[in-house]
Amino acid sequence: MAITAAAVNELRKMTGAGMMDCKKALQETNGDFEAAIDFLRKKGQKISAKRADRDATEGAVIAKSNADSTYGVIVRLSCETDFVAKNEDFVNLADQIADIALANQPANLDALKALMIDGLTISDRLTEEVGKIGEKIDITSFETVTGEAVVNYIHAGNRIGVLVALNQAANDQVVAAGKDVAMQIAAMNPVSVDENDVPEDVKARELEVGREQAREEGKPEEMLDKIAQGKLQKFYKENTLTKQSFVKDTNKTVAQMLNDVQSGLAVKAFSRVALG
């Protein structure tokens, strides 16, 4: 298929790979961006970890936890322009919706939109705002987390919201540690709490990429699986929360930092929602 210059440039921005490499990758994968990223990785390209969302929207992300820190919500209210996203009334609306979600604990996004705000359902209120502002406005993410201690964090002017659930009741030390972990999640974007939570399709994909990288490097066929397993362990270290180096003290993993704060303290779950 014909590959446009715009598509090549988009892949280049997503990966940091060279223009000709990106063009070849798209040609080899019939324009499939995810497959093209894998193609580049298999050829040993050191691509950017960032996955740019080609359908990125503006908006505000709000993360909140309740009074006893056992339940938290993240709401992403999306719009089309940065101008609207930074408007105080828009951010206040997102904050109001998060408060309603926190108080009512709806089961899902549809249930949240059916709740009332200022005498209207949230769904109808959003329709009203669309008429006033003249661009699409919608709740595009609604996430919840429960735990013995749930810590919330909002990063970069409402562009990223994080919830962290810990396995021990909230006190000053636990909350402070949870905030540090939430900041780590915002910055490092781990795929899961630990290797046990990594989806099987992600593991299979990383093993396939690892085998192909080793094959490209000329390693013997009988060594490919062992090398791929080694690369998978490196993936866990870089991409699973508890094995990541703690950003404030790289001599420790996140798991070690938490245990140092309070014996047995650990992350049960987390949620991260970002714009773009």
C-alpha positions in Angstrom: 0.0 0.0 0.0 1.0 3.6 -0.5 2.5 5.2 2.6 1.9 8.9 3.0 4.6 11.4 4.2 2.2 12.3 7.1 2.0 8.7 8.3 5.8 8.4 8.2 6.2 11.7 10.1 3.6 10.5 12.7 5.5 7.3 13.3 8.8 9.2 13.5 7.2 11.4 16.2 5.9 8.4 18.1 9.2 6.5 18.1 12.1 8.8 17.4 13.3 6.5 14.6 14.7 7.8 11.3 12.3 8.8 8.5 13.5 6.1 6.1 13.3 3.4 8.8 9.8 4.6 9.6 8.7 4.4 6.0 10.1 0.9 5.6 8.4 -0.2 8.8 5.0 1.1 7.6 5.5 -0.5 4.2 6.4 -3.9 5.7 3.3 -3.8 8.0 0.7 -2.3 5.6 0.4 0.9 7.6 -0.3 -0.7 10.9 1.3 1.6 13.5 1.6 -0.9 16.4 3.0 -3.5 14.0 5.4 -1.0 12.6 6.6 -0.2 16.2 7.3 -3.9 16.7 9.0 -4.1 13.4 11.4 -1.3 14.4 12.0 -2.9 17.8 12.8 -6.3 16.2 15.4 -4.6 14.0 17.1 -3.3 17.2 15.8 0.3 16.9 16.0 2.2 20.2 12.6 3.8 19.9 10.9 6.2 22.3 8.9 4.6 25.0 6.2 7.2 24.4 3.1 6.1 22.5 1.6 9.2 21.0 -2.2 9.0 20.8 -3.1 10.1 17.3 -6.6 10.9 18.6 -5.4 13.0 21.6 -7.9 15.4 23.1 -7.6 18.3 25.5 -9.4 18.4 28.9 -8.9 18.1 32.6 -8.2 15.0 34.7 -9.4 15.0 38.3 -8.3 12.3 40.9 -9.8 12.3 44.4 -10.1 10.0 47.4 -12.8 9.9 50.1 -12.5 11.2 53.7 -11.2 7.9 55.1 -8.9 7.2 52.2 -10.4 3.8 51.2 -11.9 4.7 47.8 -10.9 7.0 45.0 -12.1 8.1 41.6 -10.5 9.5 38.5 -12.6 11.5 36.0 -11.3 12.7 32.6 -13.5 15.5 31.2 -12.4 15.9 27.6 -12.8 18.8 25.2 -11.4 19.9 21.8 -9.1 22.8 22.6 -6.5 23.9 25.1 -8.4 27.2 25.5 -11.5 25.5 26.9 -9.4 23.0 29.0 -7.7 25.8 30.9 -11.0 27.7 31.5 -11.7 27.8 35.3 -15.4 26.9 34.7 -14.5 23.8 32.8 -12.0 22.6 35.4 -14.6 23.3 38.1 -17.2 21.3 36.3 -14.7 18.3 36.1 -14.1 18.8 39.8 -17.8 18.8 40.6 -18.4 15.6 38.6 -15.5 13.9 40.5 -17.1 14.9 43.8 -20.5 13.4 42.7 -18.7 10.2 41.7 -16.9 10.1 45.0 -20.1 10.5 47.0 -22.3 8.1 45.0 -19.7 5.5 43.9 -21.5 4.7 40.5 -20.7 1.3 39.0 -19.6 2.6 35.6 -19.4 5.6 33.3 -23.1 5.3 32.2 -24.2 5.2 35.8 -22.1 8.3 36.5 -23.6 10.2 33.6 -27.1 9.4 35.0 -26.4 11.1 38.3 -27.7 14.6 39.0 -25.9 17.9 38.9 -27.6 21.3 39.3 -31.0 19.8 38.6 -29.9 17.9 35.4 -28.3 14.6 34.8 -24.6 14.9 34.2 -25.3 13.7 30.6 -27.7 16.5 30.0 -25.4 19.0 31.7 -22.7 18.1 29.3 -25.0 18.5 26.4 -25.9 22.0 27.7 -22.2 22.8 27.9 -21.6 21.7 24.3 -24.4 24.2 23.3 -22.8 27.0 25.3 -19.1 26.5 24.3 -19.6 25.2 20.8 -17.2 22.2 21.0 -17.5 18.5 22.0 -17.3 17.9 25.7 -17.6 14.4 27.3 -16.4 12.3 30.1 -14.0 9.9 28.4 -12.6 8.1 31.4 -14.0 7.0 34.8 -11.8 4.9 37.0 -12.1 3.7 40.6 -9.7 2.1 43.1 -10.3 0.7 46.6 -7.9 -0.3 49.3 -6.9 0.1 53.0 -5.3 3.4 51.9 -6.1 5.1 48.6 -3.9 8.1 47.7 -4.7 10.5 44.9 -2.4 12.7 42.9 -2.9 15.2 40.0 0.1 16.1 37.9 1.0 18.8 35.3 -2.1 21.1 35.4 -4.7 18.4 35.4 -3.2 16.5 32.5 -2.5 13.3 34.6 -4.5 11.8 37.5 -3.3 8.8 39.6 -4.8 6.7 42.3 -2.7 4.3 44.4 -4.2 1.6 46.7 -2.0 0.4 49.5 -2.5 -2.6 51.7 -2.2 -0.9 55.1 -4.4 1.8 56.7 -3.7 5.4 56.1 -1.3 7.3 58.4 1.0 10.2 57.7 3.9 7.9 56.6 1.7 5.6 54.4 0.0 8.6 52.7 3.4 10.3 52.1 4.8 7.0 50.6 1.6 6.7 48.5 2.1 10.2 47.1 5.7 9.3 46.2 4.5 6.2 44.4 1.7 8.1 42.6 4.3 10.6 41.4 6.4 7.7 40.2 3.4 6.3 38.3 2.7 9.7 36.7 6.3 10.0 35.5 7.2 6.4 34.6 3.8 5.0 33.4 4.3 1.4 34.5 2.1 -1.3 32.8 1.2 -3.1 36.0 1.9 -3.4 39.7 4.2 -6.4 39.2 5.1 -9.1 36.7 2.1 -11.2 37.8 -0.2 -8.5 36.5 1.4 -8.1 33.1 -1.2 -9.3 30.5 -0.3 -12.5 28.7 -0.4 -10.9 25.3 2.1 -8.3 26.4 4.5 -11.0 27.7 4.1 -12.9 24.4 4.8 -9.7 22.4 7.9 -8.9 24.4 9.2 -12.5 24.1 8.7 -12.4 20.3 10.5 -9.0 20.0 13.3 -10.4 22.2 13.8 -13.5 20.0 13.8 -11.4 16.8 16.3 -8.9 18.2 18.6 -11.8 19.2 18.2 -13.3 15.7 19.0 -10.0 14.1 22.1 -9.9 16.2 23.2 -13.3 14.9 22.7 -15.3 18.0 22.3 -19.1 17.7 18.8 -20.4 17.3 19.1 -22.6 20.4 19.9 -19.4 22.5 17.0 -17.3 21.3 14.5 -18.4 24.0 16.9 -17.9 26.8 17.9 -14.5 25.5 14.3 -13.5 25.1 13.5 -14.5 28.7 16.4 -12.3 29.8 15.0 -9.4 27.9 11.6 -10.0 29.4 13.1 -9.7 32.9 14.6 -6.4 31.9 11.1 -5.3 30.6 9.7 -6.2 34.1 12.3 -4.1 35.8 11.7 -1.1 33.6 7.9 -1.4 33.3 6.4 -2.9 36.4 5.9 -0.6 39.3 7.3 -2.5 42.2 10.5 -3.5 40.3 11.2 0.0 38.9 14.0 2.0 40.5 12.4 4.5 42.9 12.9 7.9 41.3 13.8 9.7 44.5 16.4 7.0 45.4 17.6 4.9 42.5 19.4 2.5 44.9 16.0 1.1 45.9 13.1 -0.4 44.0 9.6 1.0 44.7 8.9 -2.3 46.6 12.0 -1.8 48.8 11.1 1.9 49.5 7.6 0.9 50.7 8.9 -1.8 53.0 11.4 0.6 54.5 8.6 3.0 55.3 6.5 0.4 57.0 7.1 -3.3 57.1 5.0 -5.2 54.6 3.6 -2.0 53.0 2.8 -2.7 49.4 0.8 -1.5 46.4 -2.5 -3.5 45.8 -3.6 -1.6 42.7 -3.2 1.7 40.8 -4.9 3.7 38.1 -3.4 6.3 35.8 -5.4 8.5 33.4 -3.7 11.0 31.2 -4.7 13.4 28.4 -3.2 12.6 25.0 
